[in-house]
């Protein structure tokens, strides 16, 4: 089949971008979307032209590296599928596809379809962890966890950090991403000691990175390739409210050191 | 070059304890004065960087991905082994040790493997403590499943995403240290050279993959946790970016490369569909717990699988290996699949495939239970193949998946370059000639969480470090080498695409240094590779410049290194004139087609020392002595 691509080309963060049209004349329905782009790129490279830059790595939908917008939809038309797992059989001969990078002020374009998602790492660094230094942990079975809680924590933990939720949200909100980590750790007994501080810090960091707020459009859940549910945003809001109300604590207000 | 394994004396069970006591310590207040460089952010890299930062060392961590969370450890599906014996089924540290040594066909260092089995239990505890959501039973305790090459249930898992959850745990620990300023993280930075000053590794030269800037980072020790080199086959289950460049650069600076021919071909991957194919996708080995592998008994039987009655199916693993059945180790299962396909009984459009059938499991357990255990894997399969595995059996075929070979390290994980440590898949240490399922995650975290934090201190405490000047001649030489190579790649301006070279290399390696090897084929490959390399440097097309984000340049550099590494693999495979584990020499097999080892000549590790361009490298040998297990013929029958 033949596919026409209108691709966002932008040399770097500072340059202006524009759409450029490419033809992919011999597309097999068995190809993945990225393999189709590989073929286009191989052709461009041999002609001495700049191939289309796009992020990708594992190509099995788990590393979260890939992702761009196809005809207005993050990761393309197929539900619960990253762009690397999307196959050309989802399209028809003669289709015209517009490819754009994630659009969000907090994800600056690096080049073409590649954006900088460092803000996600910084949100995790602000509190998305359990502070249990390596060594000397107690036996794993001394902490029984109700199966339902463990399963729900795993549902939240399945987030791959690809950024599709932000790209799909009209407010470019990162609440689905942030809430998934806050919920996972709040559901586990190990996560309890830092639970209030974690919610306060991660929400504060998310705001500081310039992400928008949630206004219940639900686009994030629809775009999420891993099926992370909006219920976690509800849980995060509850966590944040409880934490804000209790002990009058604020981010950064933790005391360090001790007597003696 | 002298290979000094530095295995502590004393009984096997006491070696690590004794060594931990004998090792020198760095005073807590002095730790922050040391800078340790970590290249790679997978389980070994992120785990090691976090662990060392928690101790107080200043760590600089590098990865080529946009975030440390992307490292390919994330793709491991099935699970992680630990000798917890929670099932009461006879597991123990000794049994995990024995299974691993036997699974590796007696080509691993006893003391290392025993230590791995010892710390396996601590790994699970640590992961639970940092919030890894392992699968649980209704009573709230940790669940287990069984895996290939073992007769006990010792594998812990988090759905079909165990690697993801373990990596995110390590990543979060790393991010905590980044947030506290203990770790400086450099994402989208690729290591292109090691800086060796006065015989010790003191830094790395990296390329900022966004701006193209070449930078040098100096410190007191360097750790490489850069994964395996299985992408040498082009089609592999590795992430596209996985590469050998870091370890290859270290090899060329004097780090010995051990057992390069020990590469694992995983039995259960989705078969190849066409020429444009860019990678192969693994279907977790855990599927073999409940799925039954078969091909038609008759050659060329093209009927749809569901129309072939049971009596006309050959469940060949159950037939050939009745006691392990579908759970035979990977090398054995892969070779058996190749054998039945070579006989003309393979299935699917290419004939290179076998069925993995869940019909009986669904009848026995119900669809719901099967979905609970393997749902996400079934979904993944359907997404790729457009076939529903609940109704039509999966088609699978072996693919390059893991490399047991890697840089030679001693008991302390230090390479033959002092101060250069190698962790995880990048080293050669624990899996011998074949790795068992669910042992890669175990080794990555063992090296990162529990071994390097001790051994690095012992090294730092015993040495004196003067600051290396930024314009030291070794620093300048390393930088110049990187600049020159980059310039050379961009300067070829040929007509052939980078991936066409990689594909051709992959085909040569797959055909002659893959699941089965022989002298003739290896010599043929050794005859072809220099020509391919020469053509690469004359005719490769690398567009763009070095001063920008240039993915073609990145890939070209990696392929150039694979072209050299492929030759070393063939050389190693040729010189190891025996069969063992994944290294199957057609000349050396039993009457029933099993691998025939030659313990008299090859009960050893072959470590190759670089001797200059276009010069045959020197082969050194570390003899392996087995004091605690009997060198037996591996049998899974």
Interface residues (C-beta under 8 A of the other chain):
Chain A: X11 X12 X28 X30 X31 X32 X34 X35 X38 X39 X42 X44 X45 X46 X48 X49 X50 X51 X53 X55 X56 X57 X58 X59 X60 X61 X62 X63 X64 X65 X78 X80 X81 X85 X87 X89 X110 X111 X114 X116 X117 X118 X120 X121 X124 X125 X126 X128 X129 X130 X131 X132 X133 X134 X135 X137 X138 X139 X140 X141 X143 X144 X145 X146 X147 X150 X151 X153 X154 X157 X158 X160 X161 X184 X185 X188 X190 X191
Chain B: X47 X50 X51 X54 X65 X66 X67 X68 X69 X70 X71 X72 X74 X75 X84 X86 X122 X124 X125 X126 X127 X128 X129 X130 X131 X133 X134 X135 X136 X137 X138 X139 X140 X141 X142 X158 X159 X161 X163 X164 X165 X168 X171 X172 X173 X175 X176 X178 X179 X185 X187 X210 X239 X240 X241 X273 X274 X276 X277 X278 X279 X281 X282 X379 X380 X383 X384 X386 X449 X450 X453 X493 X495 X496 X497 X498 X499 X500 X541 X542 X543 X544 X548 X549 X551 X552
